[in-house]
Amino acid sequence: MISHLIRFTSRSLAVSAFSLLLVSNIAQAAPPDPTTACEVAKLKAAGKKADCLAKEEAKAILGKPSNPAKCENVFIRAFATAEAAAAIASSACPVTGDVDEIEALVDTCVDDWAVTIAGTPPQPCEPCEPCVASQFPASGQTTAYTANKNDGIAGEVAVPDDGTLEAGATLSYTDNNTGLMWEKKDDLGGLHDKDNGYNWSGNGSQETIWDWLEDVNAEGGTGYAGHNDWRIPNRRELESLLDTGVRSFD
C-alpha cells in the first residue's frame, strides 16, 4: 500500500511539472500586435456570419422558419469592437470601415454556395473580389453636411460624410455596376407586374414567391430574358439599388 502510494505521488509530481512547463511556455508566447489581432477578429467574424447564414439557408430549404437577419448584428458589432480595440491600443486595423464590403462578399458568396449546391451554378464571386472597393456602388448622396464638433473651432465644420466623399462607383439602375442583372417590372398584369405580391411560404395551395420564381425561370421555355437562373436578391444586393440622393417616397 505504501509502495503504491509512492508511485502514484511520483507520477502526480511529474504530471504537475509538465503542466507547469506547459503553462510557462504559454505565458511566454507574445500576444499578437493590435493590428494583427484586429485582422484575426474580423476574419473570425466573417466566418461566423457565413456559418450562421448557411444554417439559416438550410432551414429555409427544409421549410423551417428562417431568420438570416439575425446573423448581421453580431457581425457588425464584432467589426466595430475589433476596430475600437485597435484604436484603444493606439493602432489600427489593416483596413477600417470595411464592414459593408466584407458583409456584401460574405452574403453574396453564401448565396452562391446555396444556388450551386442546388444545381444551378451562379456567376462566381471570386473574380470580383479584387475590385470590390472600386465597384461597390455609391449611395447617391451628393449633399455635403457639416457638424459642430468638439474641436475648439467655433461653429460647424465640414465632415467626411457620404456627400463629401461620394465614394463608390457611379450608380446604374438598368443592370447595375455590381455585375447583377435585375428584373424590370411593368404594369401589364403578367409575371412582372409591379403590383404583384407573393407570400414567402403558404399552406400548400397558395402561390408563393418560390412558385413565381419557378415560373420566371421557365418563362418562354428559356427563362425570363433568356436566362433560367434568376434568384431572390439578398438585402445587401437590394440596397445597391437605393439612391439616397433623391426622395423615393412622399
C-alpha positions in Angstrom: 0.0 0.0 0.0 2.8 2.4 0.8 4.7 1.4 -2.3 1.7 2.1 -4.5 1.1 5.4 -2.8 4.7 6.5 -3.5 4.5 5.6 -7.2 1.2 7.5 -7.5 2.6 10.5 -5.8 5.7 10.5 -8.0 3.6 10.3 -11.2 1.5 13.2 -9.9 4.5 15.3 -9.4 5.7 14.5 -12.9 2.3 15.5 -14.4 2.4 18.7 -12.3 5.9 19.5 -13.5 4.7 19.0 -17.1 1.7 21.2 -16.5 3.8 24.0 -15.1 6.1 23.8 -18.0 3.2 24.0 -20.5 1.7 26.9 -18.7 5.1 28.6 -18.6 5.5 28.2 -22.3 2.1 29.6 -23.0 2.7 32.6 -20.8 5.9 33.3 -22.7 4.2 33.5 -26.0 3.8 37.1 -27.1 0.3 38.3 -27.8 -0.4 39.4 -31.3 0.0 43.1 -32.0 -3.2 45.2 -32.2 -3.2 45.3 -36.0 -2.9 41.6 -36.3 -5.5 41.0 -33.5 -8.0 43.2 -35.4 -7.4 41.3 -38.7 -7.9 37.9 -36.9 -11.1 39.2 -35.1 -12.6 40.4 -38.4 -11.7 37.1 -40.2 -13.4 35.1 -37.4 -16.5 37.3 -37.5 -16.8 36.8 -41.3 -16.5 33.1 -40.8 -19.2 33.1 -38.1 -21.6 35.1 -40.3 -21.1 32.7 -43.2 -21.8 29.8 -40.9 -24.9 31.5 -39.5 -26.2 32.3 -43.0 -25.6 28.7 -44.2 -27.6 27.3 -41.2 -30.5 29.7 -41.9 -30.4 28.8 -45.6 -30.6 25.2 -44.7 -33.7 25.9 -42.5 -35.4 27.6 -45.4 -34.6 24.7 -47.7 -36.2 22.3 -45.2 -39.3 24.6 -45.0 -38.5 25.7 -41.4 -38.7 29.2 -40.1 -35.5 31.1 -41.2 -34.1 34.4 -39.9 -30.9 35.3 -41.8 -31.2 38.9 -40.4 -30.1 37.7 -37.0 -26.6 36.9 -38.5 -25.9 40.6 -39.2 -25.9 42.3 -35.8 -23.3 40.1 -34.2 -21.1 40.5 -37.3 -21.4 44.3 -37.3 -20.7 44.5 -33.5 -17.6 42.3 -33.9 -16.1 44.5 -36.6 -16.8 47.7 -34.5 -15.3 46.0 -31.4 -12.2 44.9 -33.3 -11.6 48.4 -34.7 -12.2 50.1 -31.3 -9.8 47.7 -29.6 -7.1 48.6 -32.1 -7.7 52.3 -31.7 -7.5 52.0 -27.9 -4.1 50.4 -28.3 -3.1 53.4 -30.5 -3.1 51.2 -33.6 -5.4 50.5 -36.5 -6.7 47.5 -38.4 -5.2 46.8 -41.8 -8.4 48.2 -43.2 -11.0 50.2 -41.3 -14.6 51.0 -42.2 -14.9 47.9 -44.4 -17.8 46.2 -42.7 -20.2 46.8 -45.6 -17.8 45.5 -48.2 -16.9 42.3 -46.3 -20.5 41.7 -45.4 -21.5 42.0 -49.1 -18.9 39.5 -50.0 -20.0 37.0 -47.3 -23.7 37.4 -48.2 -23.1 37.0 -52.0 -20.8 34.1 -51.7 -23.1 32.2 -49.3 -25.9 32.7 -51.7 -23.8 31.4 -54.5 -22.9 28.3 -52.5 -26.5 27.6 -51.9 -27.5 28.1 -55.5 -24.6 26.0 -56.8 -25.3 23.2 -54.3 -28.9 23.2 -55.5 -27.7 22.5 -59.1 -27.7 26.0 -60.7 -24.1 27.4 -60.8 -24.3 31.2 -60.4 -21.8 33.8 -61.6 -18.7 33.2 -59.5 -17.9 35.8 -56.8 -14.1 35.3 -57.0 -13.3 37.5 -60.0 -15.0 40.5 -58.3 -13.1 40.3 -55.0 -10.1 42.4 -56.1 -12.3 45.1 -57.4 -14.9 45.3 -54.7 -13.7 48.6 -53.3 -13.8 50.3 -56.7 -17.1 48.6 -57.9 -19.2 48.9 -54.7 -21.9 51.4 -55.7 -22.1 54.9 -54.4 -25.0 55.9 -52.2 -26.2 58.7 -54.5 -25.8 61.3 -51.8 -24.2 64.5 -53.2 -25.1 67.0 -50.5 -22.2 67.5 -48.0 -23.3 68.2 -44.4 -21.4 69.8 -41.5 -21.2 69.2 -37.8 -20.3 71.2 -34.7 -17.5 69.1 -33.3 -15.7 69.2 -30.0 -12.5 70.5 -31.7 -12.1 74.0 -30.3 -13.4 75.6 -33.5 -16.5 77.8 -33.2 -19.3 76.8 -35.5 -19.9 73.9 -37.8 -17.1 72.3 -39.8 -17.1 70.1 -42.9 -17.1 66.3 -42.1 -16.2 63.4 -44.4 -19.7 62.2 -44.9 -21.1 60.5 -48.0 -21.9 63.7 -49.7 -18.3 65.0 -49.3 -16.6 61.8 -50.3 -19.1 60.4 -52.9 -17.3 57.1 -52.5 -18.1 54.2 -54.8 -18.8 53.6 -58.4 -21.5 55.6 -60.2 -25.0 54.3 -59.7 -26.7 52.4 -62.5 -30.2 51.1 -62.3 -30.5 49.2 -65.6 -28.2 46.4 -64.7 -26.1 47.9 -62.1 -22.3 48.1 -61.6 -22.3 45.2 -59.1 -22.5 42.9 -62.1 -26.0 41.9 -61.2 -28.9 41.8 -63.8 -32.2 42.9 -62.4 -35.8 42.0 -63.4 -37.6 45.0 -65.0 -41.1 45.5 -63.6 -44.0 46.6 -65.8 -47.7 47.4 -65.5 -49.0 44.8 -67.9 -50.7 42.4 -65.4 -48.3 39.5 -66.1 -45.5 37.8 -64.2 -43.6 41.0 -63.9 -46.3 43.4 -62.9 -45.2 45.9 -60.3 -48.3 45.4 -58.2 -47.9 41.7 -57.8 -47.2 40.4 -54.3 -46.3 36.9 -53.1 -46.1 35.1 -49.7 -42.7 33.7 -48.7 -44.5 30.5 -47.7 -48.1 29.2 -47.8 -50.3 26.3 -46.8 -49.6 24.2 -49.9 -52.4 25.8 -52.0 -51.2 29.4 -52.0 -49.0 31.0 -54.6 -45.6 31.8 -53.1 -42.6 33.7 -54.2 -40.9 30.4 -55.0 -43.8 29.4 -57.3 -43.4 32.8 -59.1 -39.6 32.2 -59.3 -40.1 28.9 -61.0 -42.5 30.5 -63.5 -39.9 33.2 -64.2 -37.2 30.7 -64.8 -39.4 28.7 -67.2 -40.9 31.8 -69.0 -40.9 31.4 -72.7 -39.2 28.0 -72.5 -35.8 29.5 -71.8 -36.5 31.7 -68.8 -37.1 35.4 -68.5 -34.8 37.5 -70.8 -33.3 34.2 -72.0 -32.0 33.3 -68.5 -33.2 30.5 -66.2 -31.0 31.2 -63.2 -33.0 34.1 -61.6 -33.0 34.1 -57.8 -34.2 36.3 -54.9 -31.6 39.0 -54.1 -30.2 39.4 -50.6 -30.7 42.5 -48.5 -27.3 44.0 -49.4 -27.9 43.5 -53.1 -31.2 45.2 -52.8 -29.6 48.1 -51.0 -27.3 48.6 -54.0 -30.3 49.9 -55.9 -31.1 52.7 -53.4 -30.3 56.3 -54.4 -30.2 58.3 -51.1 -29.6 61.5 -53.1 -33.3 61.6 -54.1 -36.6 61.2 -52.3 -38.1 57.8 -53.0 -41.4 58.3 -51.2 -43.7 61.2 -50.4 
